[in-house]
Structure formats: C-alpha cells, structure tokens
C-alpha cells in the first residue's frame, strides 16, 4: 500500500527552489529514513507531506487522498507530525502533554471521554512513561521528553508518524531508545513512520527504507541496504566513506 505519493512536486521560497520536481512513492507499514546534507530539502519535504506547506506545483496524496483537499482535523487524525523544534511546554505535566494528542478527536472545548482517557493511558504505557505522568515536562531528560512527544503522537490515533530530526539533541543512548521505540511501534502495530535523520548508521540500524535528497531532488530511494555502499554514500553525502559489518549490521565511517 502506498502511504505517500508525490507527483512532480515543487516548492519555492524567494530566490530559491527547495523542492524541485520531486516524484516519489513511500510505502506504508515501514520506517523510512529521510536523509541528505544540510539544505537538501528534507525538512521542507517533511512539512509538505505533513500538510504544513502547500507545494507551488504538483500533487501529494496520503493513502490515496489528496492532502490539499483534507480538512486540518481529518489530516491530524491520519498524520502525526513532530517538528524539529518542539513547542514550549513550560508548566505542563507530562500527562497533560500527552493528552493534547486527543485534540483532533474532541476539539478545544470538548470534554475528555472514556476513550480519550484510554488512548492517553495506552500511549503512555507503550512509551514506558506511566510513572512520569505527574512530572513537569521541563524536568525530564531529553530522552524522556522525546518519548513524551511520541506518546502524544500515539494518543492522537494517527497511523502515520512524521518525525523531523527527533534525535538531534540526544546522546547515543537516548537516540537508541527513541529510534528503537519507533521501530517497535511500527513492527508491532503496523504503523508507518518517516524520520529525518543525520546519522547514517542509526538509519541503517533502525529503518527499513531510505529516501535521500540533494538540492530538493531525489538521489536515492530503496531498501536501507542500498544506502550502505561506498558509491551510494558518496552520492548522498559527497564524501568518501567505507562500509564494514559487525554482528550482522552494516556501519559506515568516513575515509
């Protein structure tokens, strides 16, 4: 099943084209890494498929429906988007943050129903956050906060998760924790995820598929194994790299 389909999509800002005639299909039910050098158009593409931006030309569909024709609430019930910089949560408890995920289902003034409470409790349990429900978000570790945002996405009930650089401010242990959580959720529950990453080795370890951009154009689209070669890595990053294998996993290092 096709999760996203892009047909000749372009997106411009004054004096610059950020996405350039991009045609691409992203399959459902897997973890897709979105890679590329800084300025390659990754975050712009993520905002386009999240419905946060409208393309200058071309068409984007999600599960066969034109994103441009979906109402914001309907879109939020299908797609959960975590931006690169998360909104402030000052003075908010973790349970309250996760509960915000129910907004597309109840509205700003809607009362919490039993199904809303159940969705929040289940999301927190899946992310291992039940003991932290009453903690202020600002007092949590980086990994705990990111799990909190992911729990909010789960509470939202969307089957598609879009995460823009969710590990950029985390140490290695918390990167493994967050990416492992997303991978397990997709494999255990049939969710789909698209994740912007900079660490090629984390992509190789936790993702199923790779889409790579360069100046808004597609340079690689295939199983994660297609990324792990010197030629492919040079095409994506413009840097000589070598690939080794240990414990059944490939990893790359600069030459």
DACOR-V900050 format. One record per backbone hydrogen bond with DSSP energy under -1.0 kcal/mol. NH is the residue of the N-H (numbers start at 0). CO is the residue of the C=O. E is the energy in kcal/mol with one decimal. If there is no record, write none. Layout:
NH&CO&E  NH&CO&E
//
This chain:
2&25&-2.7  3&25&-1.7  4&60&-2.0  5&23&-3.4  6&58&-2.6  8&21&-2.7  9&56&-2.0  10&18&-2.1  12&15&-2.9  15&12&-2.8  17&10&-2.1  18&10&-1.8  19&215&-2.1  21&8&-2.9  23&5&-2.0  25&3&-2.9  27&0&-2.8  31&192&-3.1  32&208&-3.0  33&194&-3.1  34&210&-2.7  39&36&-1.8  44&40&-2.5  45&41&-2.4  46&42&-2.2  47&43&-1.9  48&44&-2.4  49&45&-1.4  50&47&-1.1  51&46&-2.2  52&46&-1.4  55&9&-2.2  56&9&-1.1  58&6&-1.6  60&4&-2.4  61&64&-3.0  62&2&-2.3  64&61&-1.9  66&59&-2.3  68&65&-1.4  69&66&-1.6  74&70&-2.7  75&71&-2.3  76&72&-1.3  77&74&-1.1  78&74&-2.9  79&159&-3.0  81&161&-3.2  91&88&-2.0  93&134&-2.6  94&132&-2.8  96&92&-2.1  97&93&-2.5  98&94&-1.8  100&97&-1.6  101&98&-2.0  102&99&-1.9  104&101&-1.7  105&101&-1.2  106&102&-2.8  116&112&-2.1  117&113&-2.4  118&114&-2.0  119&115&-2.2  120&116&-2.5  121&117&-2.6  122&118&-2.2  123&119&-2.4  124&120&-2.1  125&121&-2.5  126&122&-1.3  127&124&-1.3  128&123&-3.1  131&128&-1.9  132&129&-1.5  134&131&-1.8  136&91&-2.9  138&135&-1.8  139&136&-1.6  144&140&-2.7  145&141&-2.2  146&142&-2.2  147&143&-2.0  148&144&-2.3  149&145&-2.3  150&146&-2.5  151&147&-2.0  152&148&-1.9  153&149&-2.3  154&150&-2.7  155&151&-1.3  156&153&-1.8  159&77&-1.4  160&191&-2.9  161&79&-3.0  162&193&-2.6  163&81&-2.5  167&164&-1.2  169&166&-1.6  174&170&-2.3  175&171&-2.4  176&172&-1.9  177&173&-2.5  178&174&-2.7  179&175&-2.3  180&176&-1.6  181&177&-2.1  182&178&-2.5  183&179&-2.4  184&180&-2.3  185&181&-2.2  186&182&-2.3  187&183&-3.0  188&184&-2.2  189&185&-1.2  191&158&-2.3  192&29&-2.2  193&160&-2.4  194&31&-2.8  195&162&-2.6  196&33&-1.7  202&198&-1.9  203&199&-2.3  204&200&-1.6  205&201&-2.4  206&202&-1.9  207&30&-2.7  208&30&-1.9  209&221&-3.0  210&32&-2.9  211&219&-2.8  212&34&-2.2  213&216&-2.3  215&39&-2.7  216&213&-1.7  218&211&-2.9  219&211&-1.4  221&209&-2.1  223&207&-2.0  225&222&-2.2  226&223&-1.2  228&226&-2.2  232&228&-2.6  233&229&-2.0  234&230&-1.9  235&231&-2.0  236&232&-3.0  237&233&-2.1  241&252&-2.9  243&250&-2.8  245&248&-2.7  248&245&-1.7  250&243&-2.5  252&241&-2.4  254&239&-2.7
//
